[in-house]
């Protein structure tokens, strides 16, 4: 699946974000992040529960640096609070 070019605002290119987050590339990055952090939140060290699920996110928002979307060091695991 070809992922479109960068965008300037969060709403400007929903299709690009959607394509990326449904791609095999993102699935693999997500798996690597979970493995790297041993499935624990980088902030509190807790593991997810059904009531406190995993959130894998970019340290720098995609709308600011689309080019870093697939850089493993820029992606982290945290628990939604």
C-alpha positions in Angstrom: 0.0 0.0 0.0 1.5 3.3 -1.0 1.4 6.0 1.7 0.8 9.5 0.5 3.3 12.4 1.0 3.5 14.6 4.1 0.7 16.9 5.3 0.6 20.2 7.2 -2.2 19.7 9.7 -3.8 16.8 11.5 -7.0 17.0 9.5 -5.4 17.8 6.2 -4.7 14.2 5.1 -6.8 11.8 7.0 -6.3 9.2 4.3 -2.5 9.3 4.7 -2.7 8.7 8.5 -5.3 6.1 8.1 -3.3 4.2 5.4 -0.2 4.3 7.6 -1.9 3.1 10.8 -3.4 0.2 8.8 -0.2 -0.8 7.0 2.0 -3.8 7.6 4.8 -1.3 8.3 3.0 0.1 11.3 2.0 -3.3 12.6 5.6 -4.4 12.6 6.8 -1.1 14.2 4.1 -1.5 16.9 5.2 -5.1 17.6 8.9 -4.0 17.9 7.9 -1.2 20.3 6.0 -3.6 22.5 8.8 -6.0 22.5 11.4 -3.3 23.2 9.6 -2.1 26.2 8.7 -5.6 27.5 5.1 -4.6 27.1 5.4 -1.9 29.8 4.6 1.8 29.9 7.7 3.9 29.4 6.4 6.3 32.0 5.1 4.2 34.9 6.4 0.7 34.1 3.0 -0.9 34.4 1.7 -3.5 31.9 -1.7 -2.9 30.2 -5.0 -4.3 31.6 -8.4 -4.5 29.9 -9.2 -1.2 31.7 -5.9 0.5 30.8 -4.9 -0.5 27.3 -1.7 0.0 25.4 -1.1 3.1 23.4 1.7 3.2 20.9 2.4 6.7 19.8 5.0 9.0 18.1 7.1 11.3 20.3 6.8 13.9 17.6 3.3 14.2 16.1 3.0 13.0 12.5 1.5 16.3 11.4 4.8 17.9 12.4 7.3 15.3 11.1 5.6 12.9 8.7 9.1 11.8 7.6 9.8 10.3 11.0 6.6 8.1 11.0 8.6 4.8 10.7 11.6 5.6 12.9 11.5 3.2 15.8 13.4 5.5 18.2 10.6 8.1 17.8 7.8 5.7 18.8 7.0 4.8 22.4 4.5 2.7 24.4 2.4 4.3 27.1 -0.8 3.5 29.0 -3.9 5.6 28.4 -4.9 7.3 31.6 
